[in-house]
Amino acid sequence: MENNKRKNLRTGFTTGACAAAGAKAAWLLYNGKGIHDKINIIFPDRKRRCLKIDSSETRNGKASVSLIKDAGDDPDVTDKARITVKINSISAGEISNRDYAVDILSASFAIRGGKGVGYAARKGLPVPQGKWAINPVPLKMISENIAECEIRRHGLFLLDISVKDGEAIAKKTLNPALGIKGGISILGTSGIVVPYSNKAYIDTVKVLLRGAAEYGIKHIILCTGGSTAKALKESCPKIPEIAIVRIGDFINPAIKFASSLGFDKITVACMPGKLLKYAEGHKNTHAHNVAQQFSGLAKFAKKIGVDGKTVNRIKNAAAVREIFDFVKPDIRAKLLDNMAENALNNFRGWTGSQNIDIVVFDSDGKPVTTKSCL
């Protein structure tokens, strides 16, 4: 049922696709060509799709086109954002170090992030440090779609991409953690937003890990979310922010990619509910994929010699917290220790690495395992 629902969800367009569509329309408009309420562009899969233009104008030698981003049925914070592309001629002295210099047919362009578009303040991102957060695929889409206008015009032109309220929108994204300042990113590897796609989150995790490696971090910590990150910072205040990467439910791709980057040590930080799923070998721990059941925990309990009555009570419990409230402290410690060992064996099996440890926090943010060097 869940898969059928997802198949029926409407796809949308990325900020990169919107920027490319706006760029093509603005270039046509700048050169006196008529445009309609939709613009047809080529995507990385070589298919053509139409995007709706919200407004356009030419004034004082400048062409401006705006689109309203349609993310389809994805709960994207950039959905309905107004993305505007402006084109005008400039002199070489007006180009900034953050701009991208791109030659398209006979014209030269400085592609700039305007108001609401951020810039990369850190190494390890898909764009060079100091440059506008306009990713490589959107830049390529912009070039290809301007080129297919077949307008051969000599000169130097500014192509400015702005996003209304982009700085406020960015605060709701991972941009601050990524090291992108001043606004949102112009993103997309396909131009298409797939509702509830895991790929975007995993790609972001990889960017964060790569950035930490380039920054020189030797000990990386993968944590499941905000509560775990807070507990880590309180327990170990000297850990640098960049060394803590929130991986959500994607333990397998995150730990495998972290292992490939050669960190001296990888610590996985979680709470008991996630630990149980790790111990059972689940690679994606989202509730849609893995319902929280306690037959596995009951098996761990039986393995360490817990009495049958308690094992049955564990199996029929409603939550991990409930279980750890009624089992004795020594049993709780043994259960956590056993699950942590199983989880570590799974992590090491997935990666082939032995430099992995684990720390588990309770609901009060206190560490409750000894399988870590934190």
N, C-alpha and C positions, 0 to 999 in steps of 0.2 A: 504493500500500500504506500509506504513512504517513498519508494523509488518511483512509483507511478505518479505521485504528487509532484515530485521533482521534475519529471519529464514534462509535465504540463506547465511548469513555471516559465514565465516570459523572460528571455534574455535581454540584456541592455548593452549600452556602449560605454567604453572606458573614457576617462578624461583624455587619453591620448587620441582616441578616435575622434572625439569632439574637437580637439585642437587641430587635427589634420583636416577635418571637414571645414572648420572655420578658416584655416589657412588657404585652402583651395578657393573657397568662396570669396574671401577677401582679395586674393590675387586677381581673380577674374573681375571683381568689382573695381579694383584699383586700375585695371587696364581697360575699363570702359565696356566690359562684357556684361550682358544681362544675366542675372541669377534669379532663380525661382524660390519657392518656399522650402524646397528640399535640395540637398546636394548629394550627388552620387560619388562615392570614393572607393578606392581599392584598398583591401585589407591584407594583412600578412598571409592569409590563406589563399590569396589571389582572387577571392570572390568580391563582388561589388555589392555595396549596401547603401541605402539612402538614409541620411540624417536630416532632421527637420531644422530649418533656420528660424530663429525666433525674431531677429531684427537685423537690419543692415542699413548702412548709410555711407556716403562719401561727403567729406567736409574738409575744407582747408588742405587739400592735397593728401588726405588720409582716408583709407577705406577701413571700415569697421563692420565686423560680423559677429553676432552673438548666437549661441546655442544654449538650450537648457538641457543639461545632462539627464538622460533617461537610463537609469540602472536596471530597468525591467522590474522583476519581482525580487531583486536582491536588496536586503536591508543595508544598503551602502550609504554611509554618511554624506557622500558627495552627490547622491541622487538629488536632482532638481537644482544643482548648482549652475549658476550662469557663467559660461566660459566665453570670453570675448577675444577675438584675434583682430589686431590692427596692423595695417601695413602702410608705411610711408618711406620716402627716400631720406637717407641720412648721409652725413660725412663720415669719413674714417675716424675722425677724432671723437665721434660720439659713441663709438663702440666701447663697451666695458669688458673687463677681464672675465666676468661671469657669463658673457654672451657666447653662443656657439656660432662659429663662422662656417657657413655652408654655401657652396656654389651649386646653383640649380640652373641648368642650361647656360644661358649667357649672363644671368644675373647672380649677384652675390648678396647673401642675406646674413644679418646678425639676428639670431633667434634668441629672444629674451623672455625671461619670466617677469611678467608685470606684477601689479598689485595682487596679492593673494596667492602667488606662486612662490614656494620656498627655494632655498639654495642648500647645497650640501656643505655642512660645517664639519664633516668628519670623513676620514678615509674609509674605504671598504664598501661604499655604496655603488650602485650601477653607474653613477655619474661621478666625474672627478671632483675632488674636494674644491670648494669655492665656486663651482658651476651651478647654474640653475637646475632645479630638480625636474628636469625634462628628460625622461629616460630614453635609451637608445632606440627602441622600437617606435615610439611616437615621433622622434626626430626623423627616422627613416620614412615613416608614413607621411609626414609633412613634406619631405623632399619629393617622394614619389608622386604625391597627388598634385603638388604644384607643377612638377615636370610634365605631367600628362595634360596640363592646360595648353602646352605647346606654344607658350608665349615667349618669344625671344626678345628680351628687353635688357639692354646693358645698364649697369648702374649698381649702386649699393643701397640696400633696403633693410629697414628694421621690421621684423615680424615679432610683435609683442603679444604674449598670451597672458591674459589676466583672469582671475576667478573672483567673482563677487563674494565677499565675506570669507575668502580662502583662509585667512589667518585664524579666524574663529573656528572654521570647520576642521583645520589641521589639529587643533587641540583635542578633537575627538578621535584622532587617528593615532597610529604608532609613530608618526613623524618626529615628535619630540624625542622619543627613545632612539630612533634611528639616527638622529643628529641632523635632521632637516629643519631649518629655521625659516620663519617668516611666512609660511603658508603651506598649501598642499603640494603634492607632486603630480606631474603629468605622467600618468602611468599606462601600462597595458602591454602585454606581450602578444595578444591576439586581436586587440581592439574590441573584444566581446566580453561582457560581464556575464558569467554563468551564475545563476542564483545559488547561494549557499555553497559556493565552491571552496574546497579546502586549499586549492593550489595557491591562492593569493596569500593566505596566512603562512603556509609553509615557506613560500618564497621570501616573505618578510623575516621569518625566523632565520633563514639562511643568510640574508643580508646582515642581520644583527650579529650572527656568529662570525661571519667573514670580517666584519668591521672590528670585532673584539680581537680576532687573530692579528689583523694588520696593526692594531693599536699596541700589540705586544703582550696581551693578556695570556698568562700561562695556565691559570686555573679558571675554567669556565663553569658556571653554575646554571643548570637548566631547571627552571621552576615552573610550576603548573599555572600559576595565576597571581593575582594581586595579594591575596592573603599570605601565600607562601613567600612572595617577594618581601612583604612587610616583615614577616617573622625572620627572614634571613638578615635583613638590614638591622633589626634589633639585636639579633644574636651575634652578628659579626659586622659591626659598623665600619670596619676598615675595608670591607670588600668594595671595590669600585663599582659604580653603577653600571658601567659598560660590561662588566663581567657577569651580570645577572640577566639572563635571557628568558623571557616568558614563552613557553612552548605550547601552552594550551593542552589540547588532547593529543598532540602529534609527537609522542615520545619516540617512535621508531625512526621517522625521517630526521628528526632533530638530533638524536644521539648518534646516528650513523654519519650525518654531515659533520657534527662536531668532532667525531673521531677522525674523519678524513683530514681535518685541518691541523692535526698534530699538537693539540693542547697537551701540556704535561699532565693535567688532571681534569677529569670531568666529574662534577657532582650533580646528581639529580636530587632536587628538593621537592617534596610533595607532602600530602597529608594521607592518613590511613586509607581513605576510600580509593584514591589513585594507586596507592601502594598495592592494594589487593589486586587491582587490574593489571598492574605491572607484573606482580608475582604469578598471575595466571597466564601471562604471555601475550596480552592484548597489545596490538601495535597502534591502535587508535582507540582512545578511551572515552570518546563521546558517548553520551547516553543513547543516541540513535543507533550506535554500533554495539554497545555493551551495556545491557541493563544491569543495574547494581543488584546482584544476587549474592547470597552468602553461603551457598553450598560449598564454594571453594574455600572460604574461610573456615567452614566447619571441618573440611578435610584437613586443613592445616592444624586445627585444634585437635582432631583425633590423632594426627601424626605425632603430636608432642605429648599425648597421654591424657588429654582432658576427658573427664567423665562423660558418659553418654547423654545424661540429662542436659548438661551444659552445651554439648555439641548440638543437640536438637534445638535448644533455645537460640543458639547462634544461627542455625540454618533458617529459623523462622523470624529472625529479627527484621526490623524495618530500616535500621540505619547503623552505620559503623559506630557512631557515638553511643548508641544504645548498648551495643555489644560491649564496648570498653567501659561502660558504666557498671555493668553487672558482673563481668569476669574479674577475678582477683588480680591485683597488681602484678604478681609474678607470672601469671598466665598471660596477661596482656603483654608483658615484656617479651615473653617467649614467642608469642604469636607474631609480634612485630618483627622480632629478630629473624624468625623463620621466613616470613614473607619478604623481608629485605634481602635475605640471602638468595631466595628464589628469583626475585626481581633482578638482582645483580647478575645472576647466572644467565638470565635472559638478555640483559643488556650486553654482556660480554659475548654471548653467542651471536647476537645481531651484528656486532662490530668487529669481533676478533681482538678487541682491546682489553687489557687488564687494568688500565689506569682509571677505572670508573668506581665511584662510591656513591652512597646514598644517604640522605638525611631526611627524617620524617618528623614533621611538626604536628602537635595536637591542635585542637581548636583554639587554645589559648596562646598559640604561637611558641610553645616550648618544644625543644627537640626531644624526641622519645626513642631514638635509636642510636646505636654506637657504630654504625657502618660508614662513618664519615670522618675525614680529617679536618673538617671545618673548625 
